[in-house]
Amino acid sequence: MGREERFPVWEAALGAGVAAAFAAGLVGVYLSMPDSDYSFLKLPRNLEELQILTGHLENYTSDYTLQVLVGYCAVYIFMQTFMIPGTIFMSLLAGALFGQLRGVALVVFAATAGASSCYFLSKMIGKPLVFTLWPDKLSFFQKQVAKRREKLLNYILFLRVTPTLPNTFINLASPIVDVPYHTFLLGTLIGLIPAAYVTVRAGIALGELTSLSDLYDTQSIALLFLIGVVSVTPALLGKEVQEKPSEVAVGAS
């Protein structure tokens, strides 16, 4: 491993500082809530745990809306920043607690903020991790970004809507392959809306879910696929337009 790929002490300290800031926010939320038994507060790992958590939080959401919102955002952004699995359960929780419109807005905001935090953290200390975990994916992603540089926003939108590459990988690898932050931000903000809509809608009927496979019915999959095709179409059309003049020039020579 080269010198530039090591983890300097100050960068490790910065990562710890970010984690401490999230922890401080959660402590503040905890202290502002009424005295009660909060043993139910834990990250859900399955639908049963999520339903139990939702049942308890519904009792607090109407009276302590601000605290619940801050706590929700802090947990979601923390999970996105440090690649902790389970954000799909947080998205379902938003639908169950806040309904369709507010739930989608909350999920898109928290997911975009978390992805942005992960982007900047990776920019400082993520290179060795990405090279170690996903060397082949990183090489593929780097080639695709270089090839689609002029229509990069469309490509990022396509990746966010479709499961071509994992979102965690996109968050970590984007600064390493020189995806500009404004492109990353806009592509993430818009591209996460369809999946957020599907998940939040399912969260509203949380009691009827029996497995995570119930989230994506035929209609939802078709909608995501259609949006993905639409998002990448301008890039494909631009490529064809560029190729035609070169073909004419070759024929004329």
N, C-alpha and C positions, 0 to 999 in steps of 0.2 A: 504494500500500500504506500503510495507516494505521500510526501509531506503534506501536500495540499488536501489530502483525503482524510487526515486525522481530525480528531475532535479536540480543538483547543479548549482549554479550561474555561475561558470566558464565554464560549459558545454553549458549553454544557451548563454553565451557571445561568445563562440567559434562558435556556429551556426550562431549568428548574424554577426560575423566576416567573415564567409564564404559568406553570402549573400552580405555583403558590398564589398567584393573582386570582386564578379560578377558585382555588380553595378558600381564599379570603372572602370572595363573593358569596359562596355557598354558606360559609359560617355566618355572614351577615344576614342572609335569608333565614337561616335556622334560628338565630337569636331574635328576629322580628316576628316569628310565628308564635302562636299561643302555646302554653305548656301542654304537652300531650305525649303520647307514646308514638315515636316515629320509627319504630323497628321495621315498619313496612317499607321504608324508603331504601330501595336498592335498585340497581340497574336490572331491569327484567331481561331474562334470557330465554323465555318462552312465552306463549300466549297466556298460559295460566297465571304466571307471575305478573304479566302486564294487566290482566283483568283485575287481579287483587289490588295492584297499585292504583289503577284507575278508580276503583270503588272507593278507596280512601281519599284520593286527591279531589274527587268530585265534592267532597264535604268542605274543602277549603277554597276551591277555586272562586266561588262567588264572593266570599267575604275577604279573601286575601289574594285577589287577582294579580296584583303587582308582584307580590312575593313569589307566587307560583310561576309567573312569566319569567322573572329574573332567574329563578332557580332552574327552570326548564332550559332557557337559553344558555346558561352557564354550563350545564351538564352536556347539552348537545354540542356546543362549540368545543368543549374540552375533549369530548369523544372524537370529534372530527380532527382536531388538531393533533392528537396523539394516537390516532388510528385504532381506537378502541371499538371493536365490533358491537353492533346492536342498535345503530341509529334508526334502523327500520322500525324498531319497537317504539322509539321516541316519536317517529312520524305518526304511527298509529295512535299514540297517546295524545298528540295534538288534535287529531280529529275527534277523539272521544271527549276531550275536555273543552275544546273551543269551537267545534263545528267546522263546516267546510271552508268558508271564506277566510276566517281568521286563522284557522288551522293551516291552510296552504301558505298564507302570508308568513306565519310564524316559522314553518318548516323551511321555506325558501330563504328567509332571512338568516336563521340559525345555521343552515347547511352552507350557505354562501360565506357567512362569516367564519365558520369553522374551516372551510376549504381554503379561504384566504389566509387564515392563521397558519394552516399547515403548509401552504405555499411559501410563506416568508420564513417559517422555521426550517423548511427543507432547503431554501436558498442559502441559509447560513450553515446548517449542519447535516443536511440530508444526503449529500452526494455519496458518501461511503455506503450508507444503508441501501440506497436504490441500486447501486452497482452490485451490491452483494446479493440482494433479494431477487431482483428482476433484470439481470444483464441482457437477456434476449428481448424482453419487452421494451427495455430502454432503447436498445439499438433500433428496433422496429419503429418505436414512437419518434425517435430522433429523425429517422429517414422520412417518415410521413410528414412531420412538421416542416422539414426543409423543402419537401416537394410541394407542400400546400401553403407556403408562406404567404402568398398573395390573397388567399381565401381562408386564412387560418381560423377566423371566427366561425365560419360554417363548419369546419372540421371539429372544432371544440364543441360546438352545439351538437353535432352528430354523435360524438363520443359520450356526451352527457345524457343524451336521450336513449341511446342504444347500449347494450352490454358488451360492446367491442373490447373495451379496456376497463378494469375496475376503477371506480371513482377514487379510491385511496391512492392507487398508482398514479392517476392523472394529477392529483393534488401534489404529490411528492416529486414527480418527474418533470412537471411543466417548467419550473424555473431552471432546471438542469439542462433542458433542451432549448432554452431561450424562448419560451412562450411569453410574450409581454403580459404584464399583470392586467392591463386594461382589457386585453383580449380574453384572458383567463377569467376575469371577473364577469364580463358581460356574457360570455359563453356559459359560465356556471349559473349565473342569476337566471337567465332565460331557459337554459337547458334543463334545469332541475324542476321546473314548474310541472311538466306532464307527469313525471313519476310522483311528485309530491301530491298532485291532485288525486292520482289513483290510490296512493297509500292513505291519505287523510280521509278520503271517501270510505275506504274500508274501515278506518278507525271509528267512524261514526256508528257503524254496525258491529262494533268489536265483539259483542256477545255472540254474534252469529258465526264468527270465524272459528274454524276448527284446525286450520293449519295455514302457514304462510303461503302455500300454493294457491289458496283461495283468493289471494290479492289480485292475481293476474288472470282474469278470464279472457275469453277470445276477443271481446270488444276492446279491452284495455291493451292487450298485446298488439292488436291491429292499429290502434290509435298511436301507440308509441312508435311502431314501425313506420307508419305514414309520416309522422313528424320527423323521424330520422331521415327518411328519404327526401323530404322537402328541404331540410336543413342542408343537406350535402349537394343538392341539385345545382345551385349556383356555382359551386366549385367545379363540378363536372362540366357544366356548360362553358365556363371560362377556359377550361383545359381544351375543349374542342375548338373554341374560337382561336386559341393560340396555335393549335396544330394545323388548322386549315391554311393560314397564310404561308406556313413553312412548306406545306405540301404543294401549294401553288408555285412557290419559288423554286422548288426542286423540279417541278414539271416544266417550268419556263427555261431552266438552265440547259 
